[in-house]
Amino acid sequence: MNAFQTGLALVGVNFVYACTSIFMKIASQQVLFSLPFFLWLGGAVGMMGIYALFWQQVIMRMELSTAYMFKGLSLIFVLLFSVFLFGEAITVYNLIGAILIITGIVFFAKA
């Protein structure tokens, strides 16, 4: 796996993981035990299954420490989803945290 493919795999697997949070958020907004609740909950479980398969392939092809360093990307995706899908506000602390995560990933990638 070359550097571009590795980066793409890490972004993709963390995007899928972040999507599970979105499905769970939408499920939580439904009437408990209703059909929409179960559909969104099932979608979240399905996304977790897809994530598990992708994650296994990623860690099979790279060092575990490298793969886990990029797990912070899922937090960035969830932050973006929360703004664009749910209209939530980004606070200064959210921005500081996102900058720290991205900085850490960049420093780790350069090492």
C-alpha atoms as one frame of an Amber mdcrd trajectory, in Angstrom:
protein
   0.000   0.000   0.000   1.556   3.330  -1.018   1.291   6.510   1.093  -1.723
   7.873  -0.806  -3.643   4.608  -0.521  -2.781   4.371   3.165  -4.004   7.903
   3.795  -7.168   7.288   1.835  -7.839   4.057   3.726  -7.346   5.786   7.075
  -9.651   8.662   6.147 -12.257   6.294   4.735 -12.352   3.931   7.696 -12.663
   6.828  10.127 -15.398   8.399   8.018 -17.378   5.151   8.197 -16.842   5.031
  11.966 -18.093   8.613  12.305 -21.195   7.721  10.292 -22.202   5.269  13.006
 -22.479   8.207  15.399 -24.725  10.044  12.975 -27.007   7.032  12.594 -27.171
   6.715  16.390 -27.984  10.423  16.780 -30.820  10.153  14.271 -32.062   6.970
  15.967 -32.109   8.819  19.293 -34.436  11.423  17.777 -37.047   8.793  16.885
 -39.794   7.420  19.066 -38.318   4.591  21.100 -39.073   1.150  19.595 -40.720
   2.669  16.517 -39.931   1.461  12.989 -37.753   4.513  12.192 -35.874   3.963
  15.463 -35.087   0.368  14.527 -34.165   1.298  10.957 -31.645   3.926  12.084
 -30.362   1.662  14.838 -29.967  -1.146  12.308 -28.129   1.257  10.023 -25.742
   2.081  12.857 -25.107  -1.603  13.531 -24.558  -2.173   9.814 -22.098   0.707
   9.639 -20.232  -0.734  12.616 -19.994  -4.035  10.751 -18.609  -2.313   7.671
 -16.208  -0.349   9.860 -15.009  -3.553  11.571 -14.250  -5.176   8.220 -12.443
  -2.090   6.874 -10.542  -1.561  10.136  -9.333  -5.148  10.079  -7.983  -4.647
   6.560  -6.270  -1.392   7.533  -4.506  -2.782  10.605  -3.489  -5.864   8.661
  -1.530  -3.659   6.256   0.064  -1.117   8.588   1.427  -0.669  12.058  -1.228
  -0.506  14.729   0.308   2.627  16.281   0.031   4.436  12.948  -3.547   3.360
  12.356  -4.665   4.415  15.837  -3.024   7.813  15.516  -5.529   8.595  12.781
  -8.571   7.573  14.886  -8.858  11.237  15.856 -10.131  11.923  12.353 -13.465
  10.397  13.325 -13.852  13.167  15.935 -13.256  15.786  13.256 -15.846  14.152
  10.997 -18.397  14.034  13.838 -17.744  17.712  14.580 -18.394  18.597  10.933
 -21.489  16.376  10.774 -22.880  17.980  13.920 -22.676  21.412  12.315 -23.888
  20.573   8.821 -26.521  17.945   9.631 -27.810  19.024  13.032 -27.089  22.758
  13.104 -24.997  22.510  16.257 -22.545  25.296  17.065 -18.784  24.910  17.091
 -17.243  26.349  20.233 -13.756  27.719  20.709 -12.918  24.564  22.646 -14.101
  22.430  19.711 -11.787  24.371  17.391  -8.845  24.087  19.779  -9.425  20.346
  20.092  -9.708  19.899  16.326  -6.509  21.878  15.760  -4.683  19.771  18.346
  -5.898  16.536  16.730  -4.892  17.642  13.241  -1.535  18.942  14.489  -0.827
  15.637  16.221  -1.663  13.665  13.099   0.543  15.912  10.938   3.477  15.617
  13.362   3.062  11.855  13.560   2.831  11.532   9.774   6.049  13.552   9.346
   7.966  11.400  11.866
